[in-house]
Amino acid sequence: MSLELLAPGRLRRILADMAGARVGVLGDFCLDVYWALDLSRSEASLETGKATRPVRRQRCSLGGAGNVVANLAALGVGTVRAFGAVGKDPFGRRLLELLGAAGVDAGGMRAIADEDAWQTLTYCKPFCGDEEQPRLDFGCFNCLPDDDAAAIVTALEGALDGLDVVVINEQVAAGLHTPRLQECLTALLARRRRPVMIFDGRHLPHAYPGAWLKVNEAEAARLAGLGVTGVGPLPWATVETAARALWARRGQPVFVTRGRRGAAVCAGSEVESVPGLRIEGPVDSVGAGDAFLAGLAAATAAGAGPGEALQVGNLAGAVTVTKLHQTGTASPAEIIALGTPPRFAAPE
């Protein structure tokens, strides 16, 4: 069943109302570090005899839950608050600087005192020209102490009365969502039905049943036990069956992204969908899921219903795929340009 499309005036109203919206993000805050190598200055190391790999330029950007807050800030959300963890290391200081530069309230970011227990989640990506070299990852052996896990959830609970929506982000196996944090956050969800909480997870698909759920179509089918392997694309009938099953199991709205074929929502008896947008030229899907999630959360915080918020998320994701070789964001002006009127792709 197709959604009734947002009228241009209604889309503009939702985007304008984001200025008064209040969104919190609890999750795996990461730092992406890009190193542009220039081997013309390489020399043999006196200590090892091996060739050095000189860095001409370096650039840092927010990743993981940080990319979600970057997208919320780009959408013009008035209040964005971050809840997570950093290590007492240079990467952690840089991550906090970037949050501050984006206008994010980082008071809920906990600096972990035990340096052996926690490194800032960091992904260092050396490039020779356009070719990415093997990545260096920090934080793969993290184990968040139980006291810190409980303190992060306590900080979130203390902020809930000042928030309209909370995004729960989980995407790192050795990240924030330890058994202790899951226990504390699940108990909080059971105590508090407001504000709306939206869960987007990679390794814990059955977690946080009190939250709205955002998944892609392959994840939805696997969660519903439909025997699907791989990443898609999937027939509409499979997506519809999966969304209904997840709604029946969780009793909360379920949002399913379908890449270039759009998205769907089940928030009751019907599964409703919106087509993908027609994009001319090459695309880069990196970060599109975060942009969709940010658009969904921001629109909900601005008073949109689930079907309206789905369409805003769909537009935000479509804007970001046009931005090549970067984890792009979507501004209200870009969303309006793409969505009034929307240029839908031909059905497949």
N, C-alpha and C positions, 0 to 999 in steps of 0.2 A: 504494500500500500504506500503510495507516494504522499509525502508531506505537503501540506499547503505552503507554498513558498512565501518567504518573508517579503512583504511589501518594502519598497525602498525607504519609505518614511519610517517604518518600524525598525529596519536595520540601522538606520542612522540614529534613532532614539536609543536603541540598545547600546550602540557604540558610545554615544555621548554619556549615557548613564554609568559607563565603566569608570568615569572620573570619581564617582562617589562609592565605588565598590571596594570591598575589603576581602583580600584573599590571602590565606596562609598556605605555605608549602612545607610539608615535612617529608624529608627523603634523603636520597644519596646525592649530596652536592659534590660535584666533581670539577676539576680544572683541566681544560684541554690546553696543551702547550705545543705550539708549532715552531719548529726550528728549520729555517731555510739554510741548507748547507751550501758552501761555496768551496769546492775542493781545489780551486786554483791556488789557495793559500795553504794547502796541506803540506805537511813536512813529516819526516820521520821523528818519532819521539825519541829523545835521548835515553829515556829510561827503559823503553820496551822495544824500540826499533820499529814499531808499527806506525802506519800512516795516521796522522791526526785527521779529524773531521771538523773543519772550522765552521762555525755558525755565523752567517752574515747578518741574519735578522731573527728575532724571536717575537712571538705573539701569543698572548694568553686569552682564553675566553671561557665563559661559564659553560659547564656541561652537566649532564644528568639533571637532577632537580634544579641546578643553576640555570639550565637552558629554559626550563619551564618559567622560572621567575623573570628571566630576560624577556621572554615572550609576553608575560603579563605586563611588564613595564612598558614594552613597545606598544601594547594595546591601550596604554593610558590608564591602567587600573590605579585608583587613587592611593590605596594602601596595600602594600605587598610585604608580608612577613615571612622570614625564613627560619626553619627549625631543623637542625641537623648537627653535624660534627665536623670539626677540622682538627688536624694535628698541630702541634707546636713546631712548625717547620716553615720554611720560606714559601712553599706552595700554599699553605693555609693562610698566611698573611696576604698573599696575592689574591686568593679567592675572596677573602673578606673585603679587600679593596675594591674588587670588581662589583661585589654586591652593593657596596656603598655608592659606587659611581652610578649604578643603575637605580638608585633611590630606594633600595630595599632595606627594610628594618631587619638587621641581622642580630638583634638581641637574643634570639632563640638559638643561635649557633653556638654550640658548646665546644670549647677548646679542651681536648682530652689531655690530661696531665701525663699519663703513662705513654711515653714515646714508643715503647715496644708494643703496646696494644693497638696504637692507631697512627697511621700516616694519612695525610690528606689524600683523598682519592684523586690521582693525577695521571693523565695519559699524555706522554711526551712523544710527539710525532715528527721525526726528522724527515725532511724532503730534499731530494736532489732534483732540481727542476720541478716537474710535475709528478715525479714518482715518489711515493711514500716508502720510506725505509722501515725496517722492523721497529715496532713501537716499544717504548719503555713504560711500564705500568707500575705505579706506586699504590700501595694499599691493598694488594691482593691477599695479604696475610693478616688483615685487621681482625680484631675481636673486641667489639665494643664492651667495655666493662658494664656490669649490670647496674651499678649506681648511676652511671652516666645515661644509660638507656632510660631508666626511670625518670631522671631529671629532665630529659628532653621532652618526654610525654607530659610531665608536670608543667613545664613551661608552656607547652601547647594548650593544655587545659586552662591555664590561667589567662590565656589570650582569647579563648573561644567567644566570649561575649562581645568582643570587638571585631569579629570576623563574620562574613557572610557565607564563605565557602572555604573548605580546607582541601587541598590536593595532597594525597598520599602517594609518593613516588617510591618505587622499589625497582632497582635495575642492576645492582651489584651483589654478587653472591656473598662476598665478604664485606658487606656494607652495613648500613644502619639497622636493618631489620633482623636483629638477633632474636632468639626465642624470648628473652626478657622484654625487649621492646614490643614484640608482637603481643605478648601477654598484657602489657600495660595499655597498649593502644586499643586492643580488642575490648578490654574492660571499659575504656573511655567511650568507645563507640556504643557500648551497651548502656552506659549511663546517660549519654547525650545524643539526642536525635537531631539537634540543631547545633551548629549550622550544618548544611549539607557537606558531606565528605565524599570525595571522588577518588577511587583507587585505580592506579595504573601500575601493574606489577609485571616483572619478567620471570622471576624464579619462584614466586609464592602465589600461584594463581587462585588458590582457595582461601587466601587470607582475607581478613576484615569484611566479614559478611554483612555488617551494618552499613557499609559504604556503597554508593553508586559505583558501577564498574565500567571502566573503559578498556576495551580489548580490540585487537585486530581480528579479522574473520577466521584465520587459522587457529589463533588462540581460543576463540569462542567455540569453534567446533571441537577442539581437543578437550576443553573444559566440560563441554556437554556430553563427552563420551561418544562422539560420532565416528570414531575410528579414522580420523583424518590425519595424514602425515604431510610434511612439507609446509610450504608457506602460502599456498594458494596459486591462482585465484580459485574461488569456490562458487558453485552455482547458487543462485539466490535462494532456492528452496533449502539448501543446507544452512545458509546464514540465518534464514528465518527460523528454522527448527532450533538452531543453537541459541539464538537470542531468546526465544520463548522458554527453552529449558532453563537458561540461566536466570531469567526473571522468576520463574516458578521456584527455583532453588533459593534465591537470595531475597526476593520480595522487594528489590530495589531496581531503579532504572539501569538498563544495560545499553551501552553505546558501543557500536561495532564499526571500526574503520575498514574500508575496502580498497584503499589505495586510489588509483585513478577512476575507480567505479563508484566513489562516493562513500556513504556511511549510512548506518541504520540505527534506530533506537527502539527498544521495547520498554515501555513504561506502563504496561497494563495489558489489555486484551489484544492489542494490535502491535505488529512490527511495522514501523514506518521508515521510509528511506528517502534519501536525497541523492541525485546522481553526482558523479564527479564533474569537475569543471574542465572545460576545453582549454588546454594549455598549448600554445604554439612554441615550437623550438625545443631545445634540450631541457631536461629536468634533472634535478638532484634531490632525492627524497630524504637526505640526511636531515633529521630534526623535524620532519613533517608531523610525526606523531606528537611531539612535544608542543608544536604550534597548535595542533588540533585540540589537545588537552587544555592548553591555556585559553584558547578561544571558548571552549565549552565552559570552563570554570568561570571566566570573566563574564560571559553572558549570563550564566546562572546567577552570579553575584549581583548583576545589574537588573535582575528581575525577569529574565527570559524563562519561558517554559522549556521542558526538555527538548521538544521538537525544534524550537527556535534556537536553542543553544547548540544543538547538533549542527544546524546550518551555519552558524557563526564559526564553529570549529572547523567545519568542512572548508569554508572560505579561507580561514587563516592557514590551514595546511596547504591549500592550493597556492596561496601567495608564496609560501616559503620554498616550494619545489622549483620555482623559477629562478632562485638565487643559487648560482653554481659555486661549488668549491667553498662553501661556507655553511655554518649552521644558522640559517637565516631566521629572521623574525618578520612579523606582519604588523603593519601599522593600520589604524582605522582608515586612513585615506586609501591605502592599497586595497583593503577589503572592500570599500565602497566602489572603487574603480572596477574591481573584478565582479562584484555582486549586484551591480545596478545598471542594466539587468544582468543576471547571471548567464554565462555562456557555457551551457552544459555540453559535455561530450556525448557523442552518439552512443546509444545503448549497445552493449556487447551481447 
